[in-house]
Amino acid sequence: VDGRNHWPFVMSALLAGGGFRHGQVIGSTERDAGHIKERPVTPGDLAATIYHHLGVPIDQTYSDFRGRPRNIIDEGKMISELVG
C-alpha cells in the first residue's frame, strides 16, 4: 500500500523563519492522534499561505504540457494565524 497506512488523516509540520507569526499550535487531533479534532489545515492551505507570503497571487495559473491553464492552488486558503 502506498502512502501512510497508519494515522493517514493527520500529519504535522513545523515552520520557521520567513516572518510568519510563530510560537503557536494550529489545530488538534483526537486523543489517539488518528483523526482531526479541530481546525484542519490542508496542504493547499499551506501552499496558499507560502505563495501569498512570497507575493504570488494564489489565483495564478500556469499552462500544463497540453497548454491548458491550471491553477497553482486547486483548493486552499491562507492560514490566517500565520499571516497578520
DSSP file (Angstrom, degrees, kcal/mol; ACC not computed):
  #  RESIDUE AA STRUCTURE BP1 BP2  ACC     N-H-->O    O-->H-N    N-H-->O    O-->H-N    TCO  KAPPA ALPHA  PHI   PSI    X-CA   Y-CA   Z-CA
    1    1 A V              0   0    0      0, 0.0     4,-0.1     0, 0.0     2,-0.1   0.000 360.0 360.0 360.0 129.4    0.0    0.0    0.0
    2    2 A D        +     0   0    0      2,-0.1     2,-0.0     3,-0.0     0, 0.0  -0.442 360.0   6.5 -76.4 152.8    1.4    3.4   -1.0
    3    3 A G  S    S-     0   0    0     -2,-0.1     2,-0.8     2,-0.1     0, 0.0  -0.279 112.2 -16.7  81.7-160.5    1.5    6.3    1.5
    4    4 A R        +     0   0    0      1,-0.1    -2,-0.1     4,-0.1    -1,-0.0  -0.746  50.0 175.2 -88.6 111.9    0.7    6.4    5.1
    5    5 A N        +     0   0    0     -2,-0.8     2,-0.4    -4,-0.1    -1,-0.1   0.356  68.7  64.0 -97.6   6.7   -1.3    3.3    6.2
    6    6 A H  S    S-     0   0    0      1,-0.2    -1,-0.1     2,-0.0    28,-0.0  -0.999 122.6  -9.8-127.8 131.4   -1.2    4.4    9.8
    7    7 A W  S >  S+     0   0    0     -2,-0.4     3,-0.9     1,-0.1    -1,-0.2   0.938  77.6 169.3  47.1  56.5   -2.9    7.6   11.0
    8    8 A P  T 3   +     0   0    0      0, 0.0    -1,-0.1     0, 0.0    -4,-0.1   0.581  62.9  63.6 -75.7  -8.0   -3.4    8.6    7.4
    9    9 A F  T 3  S+     0   0    0     25,-0.5     2,-0.3    24,-0.1    27,-0.1   0.571 102.7  43.6 -94.2  -8.9   -5.8   11.5    8.2
   10   10 A V    <   +     0   0    0     -3,-0.9     2,-0.3    23,-0.1    19,-0.0  -0.934  52.9 160.0-135.4 156.4   -3.3   13.7   10.2
   11   11 A M        -     0   0    0     -2,-0.3     2,-0.3     2,-0.0    -4,-0.0  -0.948  26.6-126.0-159.2 172.6    0.3   14.9   10.0
   12   12 A S        -     0   0    0     -2,-0.3     2,-0.3     2,-0.0    -2,-0.0  -0.897  16.0-169.9-127.1 158.9    2.3   17.7   11.5
   13   13 A A        -     0   0    0     -2,-0.3     2,-0.5     2,-0.0    -2,-0.0  -0.992  10.6-149.6-145.0 148.6    4.5   20.4   10.0
   14   14 A L        -     0   0    0     -2,-0.3     2,-0.4     2,-0.0    -2,-0.0  -0.984  11.9-166.3-121.9 127.5    6.9   22.8   11.6
   15   15 A L        +     0   0    0     -2,-0.5     2,-0.3     2,-0.0    -2,-0.0  -0.922   8.7 177.9-113.9 139.3    7.5   26.3   10.0
   16   16 A A        -     0   0    0     -2,-0.4    -2,-0.0     6,-0.1     0, 0.0  -0.993  46.0  -4.3-139.6 146.9   10.4   28.5   10.9
   17   17 A G  S >  S+     0   0    0     -2,-0.3     3,-1.1     3,-0.1    -2,-0.0  -0.203  70.5 107.9  73.8-165.1   11.6   31.9    9.7
   18   18 A G  T 3  S-     0   0    0      1,-0.2    -1,-0.1    -3,-0.0    -2,-0.0   0.460 102.2 -82.5  75.0   1.2   10.0   33.8    6.9
   19   19 A G  T 3  S+     0   0    0      1,-0.2    -1,-0.2    64,-0.0     2,-0.0   0.608  84.2 146.3  79.5   9.6    8.4   36.4    9.1
   20   20 A F    <   -     0   0    0     -3,-1.1     2,-0.9     1,-0.1    -1,-0.2  -0.323  63.0 -96.0 -72.4 163.6    5.4   34.3    9.9
   21   21 A R        -     0   0    0     61,-2.1     3,-0.1    60,-0.1    -1,-0.1  -0.747  57.8-176.5 -81.6 109.9    3.7   34.6   13.3
   22   22 A H        +     0   0    0     -2,-0.9     3,-0.1     1,-0.1    -6,-0.1  -0.235  44.5  70.0-100.1-174.6    5.4   31.7   15.2
   23   23 A G  S    S+     0   0    0      1,-0.3     2,-0.3    -2,-0.1    -1,-0.1   0.833  79.8 102.5  76.6  35.2    5.0   30.1   18.7
   24   24 A Q        -     0   0    0     -3,-0.1     2,-0.5     2,-0.0    -1,-0.3  -0.976  62.8-134.0-146.2 158.0    1.7   28.5   18.2
   25   25 A V        -     0   0    0     -2,-0.3     2,-0.6    -3,-0.1     3,-0.0  -0.964  21.3-158.3-110.7 129.0   -0.1   25.2   17.5
   26   26 A I        -     0   0    0     -2,-0.5    15,-0.1    15,-0.0    -2,-0.0  -0.942  57.5  -6.6-112.9 117.7   -2.8   25.4   14.9
   27   27 A G        -     0   0    0     -2,-0.6     2,-0.3    13,-0.1    12,-0.2  -0.081  66.3-133.7  89.0 168.5   -5.3   22.6   15.0
   28   28 A S  E     -A   38   0A   0     10,-2.0     9,-2.8    -2,-0.0    10,-1.3  -0.976   4.8-134.3-155.2 165.5   -5.6   19.5   17.1
   29   29 A T  E     -A   36   0A   0     -2,-0.3     7,-0.2     7,-0.3    -2,-0.0  -0.708  35.4 -87.4-116.4 169.4   -6.3   15.8   16.9
   30   30 A E    >   -     0   0    0      5,-2.7     3,-2.2    -2,-0.2    -1,-0.2  -0.199  59.6 -86.2 -64.2 170.6   -8.3   13.3   18.8
   31   31 A R  T 3  S+     0   0    0      1,-0.3    -1,-0.1     2,-0.1    -2,-0.1   0.829 131.0  45.2 -53.5 -39.6   -6.6   11.7   21.8
   32   32 A D  T 3  S-     0   0    0      1,-0.0    -1,-0.3     3,-0.0    -2,-0.0   0.399 108.3-122.8 -88.9   4.7   -5.1    8.9   19.8
   33   33 A A  S <  S+     0   0    0     -3,-2.2   -23,-0.1     2,-0.2    -2,-0.1   0.694  80.7 117.3  63.6  21.4   -3.9   11.3   17.0
   34   34 A G  S    S+     0   0    0      1,-0.1   -25,-0.5   -25,-0.1     2,-0.3   0.727  72.8  25.2 -90.1 -23.3   -5.9    9.3   14.5
   35   35 A H  S    S-     0   0    0    -26,-0.1    -5,-2.7   -27,-0.1     2,-0.2  -0.964  86.7 -95.9-141.6 155.9   -8.4   12.0   13.4
   36   36 A I  E     -A   29   0A   0     -2,-0.3    -7,-0.3    -7,-0.2     3,-0.1  -0.518  30.5-177.0 -71.8 133.3   -8.6   15.7   13.3
   37   37 A K  E     -     0   0A   0     -9,-2.8     2,-0.3     1,-0.4    -8,-0.2   0.850  63.7  -9.5 -96.2 -49.3  -10.4   17.2   16.2
   38   38 A E  E    S+A   28   0A   0    -10,-1.3   -10,-2.0     1,-0.2    -1,-0.4  -0.995 113.6  19.7-152.3 154.6  -10.5   20.9   15.3
   39   39 A R        -     0   0    0     -2,-0.3    -1,-0.2   -12,-0.2     2,-0.1   0.946  67.4-155.6  54.6  65.0   -9.1   23.4   12.8
   40   40 A P        -     0   0    0      0, 0.0     2,-0.4     0, 0.0    -1,-0.1  -0.416   6.9-163.7 -65.7 143.7   -8.0   21.2    9.9
   41   41 A V        -     0   0    0    -15,-0.1    38,-0.0    -2,-0.1    35,-0.0  -1.000   6.7-153.3-128.5 130.3   -5.3   22.7    7.7
   42   42 A T     >  -     0   0    0     -2,-0.4     4,-2.0    35,-0.1     3,-0.2  -0.570  30.3-110.8-100.5 163.7   -4.7   21.2    4.2
   43   43 A P  H  > S+     0   0    0      0, 0.0     4,-2.6     0, 0.0     5,-0.2   0.862 121.7  57.2 -57.8 -34.3   -1.5   21.1    2.1
   44   44 A G  H  > S+     0   0    0      2,-0.2     4,-2.7     1,-0.2     5,-0.2   0.873 103.8  52.0 -63.6 -37.0   -3.3   23.5   -0.2
   45   45 A D  H  > S+     0   0    0     -3,-0.2     4,-2.1     2,-0.2    34,-0.4   0.915 110.4  48.0 -63.6 -43.6   -3.8   25.9    2.7
   46   46 A L  H  X S+     0   0    0     -4,-2.0     4,-2.3     2,-0.2    -2,-0.2   0.923 113.0  47.9 -63.5 -44.2    0.0   25.7    3.5
   47   47 A A  H  X S+     0   0    0     -4,-2.6     4,-3.0     1,-0.2     5,-0.2   0.923 110.8  51.0 -62.9 -44.1    0.8   26.3   -0.2
   48   48 A A  H  X S+     0   0    0     -4,-2.7     4,-2.4     1,-0.2    30,-0.2   0.887 110.8  49.9 -60.5 -38.8   -1.6   29.3   -0.5
   49   49 A T  H  X S+     0   0    0     -4,-2.1     4,-2.3    28,-0.3    -1,-0.2   0.921 113.0  45.1 -66.3 -45.0    0.0   30.8    2.6
   50   50 A I  H  X S+     0   0    0     -4,-2.3     4,-1.8     2,-0.2    -2,-0.2   0.928 113.7  49.2 -66.6 -45.3    3.5   30.4    1.3
   51   51 A Y  H  <>S+     0   0    0     -4,-3.0     5,-2.8     1,-0.2     4,-0.5   0.938 112.4  48.4 -58.9 -46.5    2.6   31.8   -2.1
   52   52 A H  H ><5S+     0   0    0     -4,-2.4     3,-1.5    -5,-0.2    -1,-0.2   0.924 109.9  52.0 -58.9 -44.5    0.8   34.8   -0.6
   53   53 A H  H 3<5S+     0   0    0     -4,-2.3    -1,-0.2     1,-0.3    -2,-0.2   0.819 109.7  49.8 -63.0 -31.3    3.8   35.4    1.6
   54   54 A L  T 3<5S-     0   0    0     -4,-1.8    -1,-0.3    -3,-0.2    -2,-0.2   0.458 121.2-108.4 -85.9  -2.1    6.1   35.4   -1.4
   55   55 A G  T < 5S+     0   0    0     -3,-1.5    -3,-0.2    -4,-0.5    -2,-0.1   0.624  73.3 139.2  85.9  13.6    3.8   37.8   -3.3
   56   56 A V      < -     0   0    0     -5,-2.8    -1,-0.3    -6,-0.2    -2,-0.1  -0.821  58.7-118.8 -91.7 122.2    2.5   35.2   -5.7
   57   57 A P    >   -     0   0    0      0, 0.0     3,-1.9     0, 0.0    -5,-0.0  -0.385  14.9-139.6 -60.4 131.2   -1.3   35.7   -6.3
   58   58 A I  T 3  S+     0   0    0      1,-0.3    15,-0.4    -2,-0.1    14,-0.1   0.590 102.0  59.7 -74.3  -6.6   -3.0   32.5   -5.2
   59   59 A D  T 3  S+     0   0    0     13,-0.1    -1,-0.3    12,-0.1    -3,-0.0   0.260  80.5 129.7 -96.9  11.6   -5.3   32.7   -8.2
   60   60 A Q    <   -     0   0    0     -3,-1.9    12,-2.4    11,-0.1    13,-0.4  -0.284  42.5-157.0 -62.4 147.0   -2.3   32.5  -10.5
   61   61 A T  E     -B   71   0B   0     10,-0.2     2,-0.3    11,-0.1    10,-0.2  -0.839  10.0-165.6-122.8 164.0   -2.4   29.9  -13.3
   62   62 A Y  E     -B   70   0B   0      8,-2.3     8,-3.1    -2,-0.3     2,-0.5  -0.923  29.0-105.9-138.2 163.9    0.2   28.1  -15.4
   63   63 A S  E     -B   69   0B   0     -2,-0.3     5,-0.0     6,-0.2    -2,-0.0  -0.815  30.6-142.6 -96.4 130.8    0.0   26.1  -18.6
   64   64 A D    >   -     0   0    0      4,-2.8     3,-2.4    -2,-0.5    -1,-0.0  -0.134  43.1 -79.6 -78.9-175.4    0.3   22.4  -18.4
   65   65 A F  T 3  S+     0   0    0      1,-0.3    -1,-0.1     2,-0.1    -2,-0.0   0.663 134.0  49.9 -64.8 -15.7    2.1   20.3  -21.0
   66   66 A R  T 3  S-     0   0    0      2,-0.1    -1,-0.3     0, 0.0    -2,-0.0   0.327 121.4-106.0-100.1   5.2   -1.0   20.4  -23.3
   67   67 A G  S <  S+     0   0    0     -3,-2.4    -2,-0.1     1,-0.3    -4,-0.0   0.564  73.5 141.8  83.8   8.4   -1.3   24.2  -23.0
   68   68 A R        -     0   0    0      1,-0.1    -4,-2.8    -5,-0.0    -1,-0.3  -0.643  56.3-112.0 -84.2 139.4   -4.3   24.1  -20.7
   69   69 A P  E     -B   63   0B   0      0, 0.0     2,-0.4     0, 0.0    -6,-0.2  -0.505  36.1-173.0 -71.2 136.3   -4.4   26.6  -17.8
   70   70 A R  E     -B   62   0B   0     -8,-3.1    -8,-2.3    -2,-0.2     2,-0.2  -0.985  24.3-120.0-128.2 139.9   -4.1   25.2  -14.4
   71   71 A N  E     -B   61   0B   0     -2,-0.4   -10,-0.2   -10,-0.2     3,-0.2  -0.559  13.7-138.1 -74.5 141.6   -4.4   26.9  -11.0
   72   72 A I  S    S+     0   0    0    -12,-2.4     2,-0.5     1,-0.2    -1,-0.1   0.799  99.6  37.3 -70.1 -25.8   -1.3   26.8   -8.8
   73   73 A I        -     0   0    0    -15,-0.4    -1,-0.2   -13,-0.4     3,-0.2  -0.976  64.0-179.3-125.2 115.5   -3.7   26.2   -5.9
   74   74 A D  S    S+     0   0    0     -2,-0.5     2,-0.4     1,-0.3    -1,-0.1   0.944  80.3   0.9 -76.0 -50.6   -6.7   23.9   -6.6
   75   75 A E  S    S+     0   0    0      2,-0.0    -1,-0.3     0, 0.0     2,-0.2  -0.984  94.1  98.1-140.1 126.5   -8.1   24.2   -3.1
   76   76 A G        -     0   0    0     -2,-0.4     2,-0.3    -3,-0.2   -31,-0.2  -0.736  38.1-155.3 163.2 148.3   -6.6   26.1   -0.3
   77   77 A K        -     0   0    0     -2,-0.2   -28,-0.3   -35,-0.1   -29,-0.2  -0.944  41.6 -81.8-136.4 158.8   -6.8   29.4    1.6
   78   78 A M        -     0   0    0     -2,-0.3     2,-1.1   -30,-0.2   -32,-0.1  -0.257  40.2-117.2 -61.1 145.3   -4.3   31.3    3.6
   79   79 A I    >>  -     0   0    0    -34,-0.4     3,-1.9     1,-0.2     4,-1.1  -0.752  27.3-160.7 -84.1 100.9   -3.7   30.2    7.2
   80   80 A S  T 34 S+     0   0    0     -2,-1.1    -1,-0.2     1,-0.3     3,-0.1   0.778  83.4  64.2 -60.7 -29.7   -4.8   33.4    8.9
   81   81 A E  T 34 S+     0   0    0      1,-0.2    -1,-0.3    -3,-0.1   -60,-0.1   0.748 105.6  45.8 -66.4 -22.3   -3.0   32.5   12.2
   82   82 A L  T <4 S+     0   0    0     -3,-1.9   -61,-2.1   -62,-0.1     2,-0.4   0.759 110.1  53.6 -92.1 -27.8    0.4   32.7   10.4
   83   83 A V     <        0   0    0     -4,-1.1   -63,-0.1   -63,-0.2    -1,-0.1  -0.875 360.0 360.0-109.8 140.6   -0.1   35.9    8.4
   84   84 A G              0   0    0     -2,-0.4    -1,-0.1    -3,-0.0    -4,-0.0   0.441 360.0 360.0-134.4 360.0   -1.1   39.1   10.1
